[in-house]
Every structure is written in C-alpha cells, then in structure tokens.
Amino acid sequence: MDYSRKIAERLWNMPDKGELESRREETFIDDIIQKSHLEKELLSNLDGIRTVFDGGAGCGRFSILLAKQGCEVTHFDISEPMIEKAKELAQKEGVLDKITFVKGALEELDSFQDKAFDLVVSFDAPVSYTYPNQERVIGELVRICRKRIMLSVSSRLGSLQYLANPVQKYQFILDETCDDSFVKWCVGNKENAIETYHFSKEDVMKLWNEGLMGGDREIAEYEQGGTPWCITYTFMPDELEGILRSHGVRNIKLAGPGAFARTLPRELLVKIMNDSEQRADFLAFCYRYDSNPFVCGMGKDNLFAKGEL
C-alpha cells in the first residue's frame, strides 16, 4: 500500500475527526466560503440527477444536502469516525434512508460499475491525497459517472501561500476564543511564526515545479507512530482540465473558491460573517468572482472543476 494512503487512513480515522470536521464551517471562514460555493454549484446542476456518488464524503455536508433534494446518495469515505458522524447528522435531518454508507479508499473503486451514478462528486481535495495515483483515481471517478462530475482538488497556485505566509490560516479564523485545538495553536503561534519566518525561494520553486506537499518527513513521522498531515499532490488548472478532457469529460469549467476573500484582512472578514445580510451578499459575490476563469488557480485551498459526460 502507498504511504499516501496509509498516512491518510491514520489521519482521518483519528477518533475526534468526525466531530472536528463537522464543525469546520463554525470555525473557519474559508470553509464557509468554499462550502457555499460548492453548494451553489450542486443545487444549480441537479436536473436529471437521481443517483450520486460522493467520494471522500466526510461528515456528510453534501451527501445530506443531496439526499434532502431527493437524490439517492452513496456516501464513500476512508474514515469510520466521519462516517459515524455523517450517519448521526443524516438521522437528525431525516434522510438516513436515502444514503448508503460505504467505507473505502478512492484508490479502490473497482466494485462500482461503469456509469453507475448520474452525478459523481469529490470535494475538499481527497483526490489530492491519493498521490501518486491521483490521475488514475480521477479516471475511475469519471468511469463510474454517467452525466456530470464535480471535483475539488488541492490548488498548486493556491497552496504556494502556505510556504510564503506562515500565518495565512489565521486570516480565516472566525472566533479566536473557540475551543478548537488548531485555532488555539494558530493564535498562540502567530507571533513566533512571524518572528522566525524566512522566505525560501527554493521551497516555493520546488512546490511550483513538482506539485507535491509532503514526502520523506511525513513518512518518517508515520513510521515513528505519528499522525502527519496527508502527502498532498497539488494541481495546476490546465493540468486538471487536461486530465478530465483525456477521459472524455466535456464542457469543463473551473473555479477558485476563496480567491476574492484572500484580498480582505481578517477583521473585515469576521465583521462580514457576523452580519447575516452582509454575509449573504458577500458569499453571493464570492461565488461570482471565484467562478471567473482568470482567478481559478487562486482559490484558498481548492481548485474546483465540473464537466459533463
């Protein structure tokens, strides 16, 4: 088994992952913006859609939404804690009977027949965690799709900021005082991260040229019993479009959720998010701006693509 898959399985199967991931839209503004963008795409593209495969479905943010629209959804994820959380949330929303829950890795979709689903979605970059099998996985997702496919993968242009700005996540914290351990770390480590920061052209050029975040250090940490972040392959926009096109996907459109929000300081983002009228208007404009093909690579974390078969 590839290290990418082993590392991903250990990370996403941590006991608290289900609860933590289910609260991300209460914690991080970039998650609010990205999920809002994806929801708008889904709800405007459900004509003729009855069956859906949600690959890397997590806590059910979108499988539950789709089930509430009357779709029959296969919720597929590598994480048992997140599947259990998704079942709990689906029960609360009254759609448990509309969702089939399957535990598995995106690298293994052989049990699904060709064109088995009207719509195939895979959001929040699980495809990027399947390195070095990411192109084959995209091909498999296309294979099981009958009508439409929607993916979001890690964006290379968007990810470069992680290496050039050690406090970039702080910009998107909705509430500094919340109990989330990662929020506490971001807040407590902010000043030290700035003080010790040194821009490395070598590091950003390596990511630019290779597209890979993580590798030997993550493997060593995993072997020592640790739980590192996933080894992540980041895509360029033309690369993702080319892969989809090579598998017969047509009418491809790309977007970069979070591109507009990157231009605003945290103080203004928090103010907007805490005012319901401003928030609705802001999210609507973000969707319009971030859907412009000229900014598709500059989404906060993800590069979004949709197309037809």
C-alpha positions as CSV (number, residue, x, y, z in Angstrom):
1,M,0.0,0.0,0.0
2,D,1.3,3.5,-0.9
3,Y,2.4,5.7,2.0
4,S,-0.1,8.4,1.0
5,R,-3.0,6.1,1.6
6,K,-1.6,4.7,4.9
7,I,-0.9,8.2,6.2
8,A,-4.4,9.4,5.1
9,E,-6.1,6.4,6.8
10,R,-4.3,7.1,10.1
11,L,-5.1,10.9,10.0
12,W,-8.8,10.7,9.0
13,N,-9.5,7.8,11.4
14,M,-8.4,9.6,14.5
15,P,-11.3,9.3,17.0
16,D,-12.1,13.1,17.1
17,K,-12.1,13.7,13.3
18,G,-15.8,13.3,12.9
19,E,-16.7,15.9,15.5
20,L,-13.9,18.3,14.4
21,E,-14.7,18.2,10.7
22,S,-18.4,18.6,11.3
23,R,-17.7,22.0,12.9
24,R,-15.4,23.5,10.3
25,E,-18.0,25.9,9.0
26,E,-18.4,27.2,12.5
27,T,-14.7,27.7,12.9
28,F,-13.1,28.8,9.6
29,I,-14.3,31.5,7.2
30,D,-12.5,29.9,4.2
31,D,-14.6,26.7,4.8
32,I,-17.8,28.7,4.9
33,I,-16.9,30.3,1.6
34,Q,-15.8,27.1,-0.1
35,K,-18.8,25.1,1.1
36,S,-21.1,27.9,0.0
37,H,-19.6,27.9,-3.5
38,L,-19.9,24.1,-3.8
39,E,-23.5,24.1,-2.6
40,K,-24.4,26.7,-5.2
41,E,-22.9,24.5,-7.9
42,L,-24.7,21.4,-6.7
43,L,-28.1,23.0,-6.4
44,S,-27.9,24.5,-9.8
45,N,-26.9,21.3,-11.6
46,L,-29.3,18.7,-10.3
47,D,-31.6,18.5,-13.3
48,G,-31.8,14.9,-14.4
49,I,-29.8,13.7,-11.4
50,R,-31.2,10.8,-9.3
51,T,-28.1,8.8,-8.1
52,V,-25.0,10.4,-6.7
53,F,-21.6,9.1,-5.6
54,D,-19.9,11.3,-3.0
55,G,-16.2,10.3,-2.8
56,G,-14.5,11.4,0.3
57,A,-17.8,12.5,1.7
58,G,-16.6,13.1,5.2
59,C,-19.3,14.1,7.7
60,G,-22.0,14.3,5.1
61,R,-22.0,18.1,4.4
62,F,-23.0,17.4,0.7
63,S,-24.4,13.9,0.8
64,I,-27.0,15.1,3.3
65,L,-27.8,18.1,1.2
66,L,-28.2,16.0,-1.9
67,A,-30.4,13.4,-0.1
68,K,-32.6,16.3,1.1
69,Q,-33.1,17.2,-2.6
70,G,-34.4,13.7,-3.3
71,C,-31.2,12.1,-4.6
72,E,-30.1,8.5,-3.7
73,V,-26.6,9.0,-2.4
74,T,-23.6,6.7,-1.9
75,H,-21.5,8.2,0.8
76,F,-18.0,6.9,0.4
77,D,-15.2,7.7,2.8
78,I,-11.9,6.4,4.3
79,S,-12.8,7.4,7.8
80,E,-15.1,5.4,10.2
81,P,-15.4,8.3,12.7
82,M,-16.6,10.6,9.9
83,I,-19.0,8.1,8.5
84,E,-20.5,7.6,12.0
85,K,-20.8,11.4,12.4
86,A,-22.5,11.6,9.0
87,K,-25.0,8.9,10.0
88,E,-25.8,10.8,13.1
89,L,-26.4,14.0,11.2
90,A,-28.3,12.3,8.4
91,Q,-30.6,10.8,11.1
92,K,-31.2,14.3,12.5
93,E,-32.1,15.6,9.1
94,G,-34.4,12.7,8.3
95,V,-32.6,11.3,5.3
96,L,-30.7,8.3,6.7
97,D,-32.8,6.0,4.4
98,K,-31.7,8.0,1.3
99,I,-27.9,7.4,1.9
100,T,-25.8,4.3,1.5
101,F,-22.6,4.5,3.6
102,V,-19.5,2.7,2.3
103,K,-16.1,2.8,4.0
104,G,-13.3,2.6,1.4
105,A,-10.4,4.4,-0.3
106,L,-10.7,6.3,-3.6
107,E,-7.8,4.2,-4.9
108,E,-10.2,1.2,-4.9
109,L,-13.4,1.8,-6.8
110,D,-13.4,-1.5,-8.7
111,S,-16.6,-2.7,-7.1
112,F,-18.6,0.1,-8.8
113,Q,-19.8,-0.5,-12.4
114,D,-19.2,1.8,-15.3
115,K,-21.6,4.8,-15.4
116,A,-23.2,3.7,-12.1
117,F,-24.1,7.2,-11.0
118,D,-25.8,10.2,-12.6
119,L,-23.5,12.6,-10.7
120,V,-20.1,12.0,-9.2
121,V,-18.6,14.5,-6.7
122,S,-15.4,14.5,-4.7
123,F,-14.9,17.7,-2.6
124,D,-12.3,19.1,-0.3
125,A,-9.3,17.5,-2.0
126,P,-9.4,13.8,-1.2
127,V,-8.2,13.1,-4.8
128,S,-5.0,15.0,-3.9
129,Y,-4.3,12.7,-1.0
130,T,-4.1,9.7,-3.3
131,Y,-0.6,10.5,-4.7
132,P,0.9,9.0,-6.8
133,N,-2.4,7.6,-8.0
134,Q,-4.2,10.9,-8.5
135,E,-4.6,10.7,-12.3
136,R,-5.8,7.1,-12.1
137,V,-8.3,8.0,-9.4
138,I,-9.7,10.8,-11.5
139,G,-10.1,8.3,-14.3
140,E,-12.0,5.9,-12.1
141,L,-14.3,8.7,-10.9
142,V,-15.1,9.6,-14.5
143,R,-15.6,5.9,-15.3
144,I,-18.4,5.5,-12.7
145,C,-20.1,8.7,-13.8
146,R,-23.0,8.8,-16.3
147,K,-23.8,12.5,-16.6
148,R,-21.9,15.1,-14.5
149,I,-18.8,15.2,-12.5
150,M,-17.6,17.8,-9.9
151,L,-14.2,17.7,-8.2
152,S,-12.3,20.0,-5.9
153,V,-8.6,19.2,-5.6
154,S,-5.7,21.0,-3.9
155,S,-4.6,24.0,-6.0
156,R,-0.9,24.4,-6.6
157,L,-1.1,28.2,-7.1
158,G,-3.3,28.5,-4.1
159,S,-1.0,26.3,-1.9
160,L,2.1,28.3,-2.6
161,Q,0.9,30.8,0.0
162,Y,1.3,28.1,2.7
163,L,5.1,28.3,2.1
164,A,5.1,32.1,1.8
165,N,2.8,33.0,4.7
166,P,3.1,31.0,7.9
167,V,0.0,32.7,9.4
168,Q,-2.3,32.6,6.4
169,K,-4.8,30.4,8.2
170,Y,-5.1,33.0,11.0
171,Q,-6.8,35.3,8.5
172,F,-9.8,32.9,8.3
173,I,-10.4,32.1,12.0
174,L,-14.0,33.1,12.8
175,D,-13.7,33.1,16.6
176,E,-10.2,33.3,18.2
177,T,-11.7,32.2,21.6
178,C,-13.3,28.9,20.4
179,D,-12.2,25.6,21.9
180,D,-10.8,24.2,18.6
181,S,-7.2,23.0,19.3
182,F,-5.9,24.1,15.8
183,V,-7.4,27.6,16.3
184,K,-5.6,27.8,19.7
185,W,-2.4,26.7,18.0
186,C,-2.8,29.3,15.2
187,V,-3.4,32.1,17.7
188,G,-0.7,31.1,20.2
189,N,1.9,30.5,17.5
190,K,1.2,33.6,15.4
191,E,3.9,35.9,16.7
192,N,6.6,33.2,16.8
193,A,5.7,32.2,13.2
194,I,6.2,35.7,12.0
195,E,9.4,36.3,14.1
196,T,11.1,33.1,12.8
197,Y,9.8,33.4,9.2
198,H,12.3,33.3,6.4
199,F,11.2,33.3,2.7
200,S,12.7,30.3,0.9
201,K,12.7,30.6,-2.9
202,E,14.0,27.1,-3.1
203,D,10.9,25.7,-1.2
204,V,8.3,27.6,-3.3
205,M,10.0,26.7,-6.6
206,K,10.1,23.0,-5.5
207,L,6.3,23.1,-5.0
208,W,5.9,25.1,-8.2
209,N,7.8,22.5,-10.2
210,E,6.8,19.2,-8.5
211,G,3.3,20.0,-7.2
212,L,4.0,17.9,-4.1
213,M,3.5,18.9,-0.4
214,G,5.0,16.4,2.0
215,G,7.1,13.3,1.5
216,D,10.0,11.9,3.4
217,R,9.4,13.9,6.6
218,E,5.8,12.7,6.7
219,I,6.8,9.1,6.0
220,A,9.4,9.2,8.8
221,E,6.8,10.7,11.2
222,Y,4.3,8.0,10.3
223,E,6.9,5.2,10.8
224,Q,7.6,6.6,14.3
225,G,3.9,6.3,15.2
226,G,3.0,9.9,14.5
227,T,0.0,11.2,12.6
228,P,1.3,13.7,10.0
229,W,-0.8,15.6,7.5
230,C,-1.5,13.8,4.2
231,I,1.1,13.8,1.4
232,T,-0.7,16.1,-1.0
233,Y,-0.5,16.5,-4.8
234,T,-1.5,20.0,-5.9
235,F,-2.9,20.6,-9.4
236,M,-2.4,23.4,-11.9
237,P,-5.6,24.5,-13.6
238,D,-4.6,23.4,-17.1
239,E,-3.3,20.1,-15.8
240,L,-6.6,19.2,-14.1
241,E,-8.6,20.3,-17.2
242,G,-6.3,18.2,-19.4
243,I,-6.8,15.1,-17.3
244,L,-10.5,15.4,-17.3
245,R,-10.6,16.0,-21.0
246,S,-8.4,13.0,-21.7
247,H,-11.1,10.8,-20.0
248,G,-13.9,12.2,-22.2
249,V,-15.2,15.0,-19.9
250,R,-16.8,17.9,-21.9
251,N,-17.9,21.4,-21.1
252,I,-15.3,21.7,-18.3
253,K,-15.5,24.8,-16.1
254,L,-13.0,25.7,-13.4
255,A,-13.3,27.9,-10.3
256,G,-11.2,29.0,-7.3
257,P,-13.4,29.3,-4.2
258,G,-11.8,31.8,-1.8
259,A,-9.9,33.8,-4.3
260,F,-11.8,37.1,-3.5
261,A,-11.7,36.5,0.2
262,R,-7.9,36.4,0.1
263,T,-7.8,40.1,-0.6
264,L,-9.5,41.0,2.7
265,P,-8.0,41.2,6.2
266,R,-9.4,39.0,9.0
267,E,-11.0,41.9,10.8
268,L,-13.3,42.7,7.8
269,L,-14.0,39.0,7.1
270,V,-15.1,38.5,10.7
271,K,-17.3,41.6,10.6
272,I,-19.0,40.4,7.3
273,M,-19.5,36.9,8.6
274,N,-21.2,38.1,11.8
275,D,-23.8,40.2,9.9
276,S,-26.3,38.0,8.2
277,E,-27.2,40.5,5.4
278,Q,-23.6,41.3,4.6
279,R,-22.7,37.6,4.8
280,A,-25.3,36.6,2.2
281,D,-24.3,39.3,-0.2
282,F,-20.6,38.6,0.3
283,L,-21.0,34.9,-0.4
284,A,-23.0,35.6,-3.5
285,F,-20.3,37.9,-4.8
286,C,-17.5,35.5,-3.9
287,Y,-19.3,32.8,-6.0
288,R,-19.4,35.2,-8.9
289,Y,-15.8,36.4,-8.6
290,D,-14.3,33.0,-7.8
291,S,-16.0,31.4,-10.8
292,N,-14.2,33.7,-13.2
293,P,-11.7,31.5,-15.1
294,F,-8.9,34.2,-14.7
295,V,-8.8,33.5,-10.9
296,C,-9.5,29.8,-10.8
297,G,-6.0,28.8,-9.6
298,M,-6.0,31.3,-6.7
299,G,-8.7,29.7,-4.6
300,K,-7.9,29.5,-0.9
301,D,-7.1,25.7,-0.9
302,N,-9.0,24.1,-3.6
303,L,-9.3,24.2,-7.4
304,F,-12.9,23.3,-8.5
305,A,-13.8,21.6,-11.8
306,K,-17.1,20.5,-13.2
307,G,-18.0,18.8,-16.5
308,E,-20.3,16.5,-18.4
309,L,-20.0,13.1,-19.9
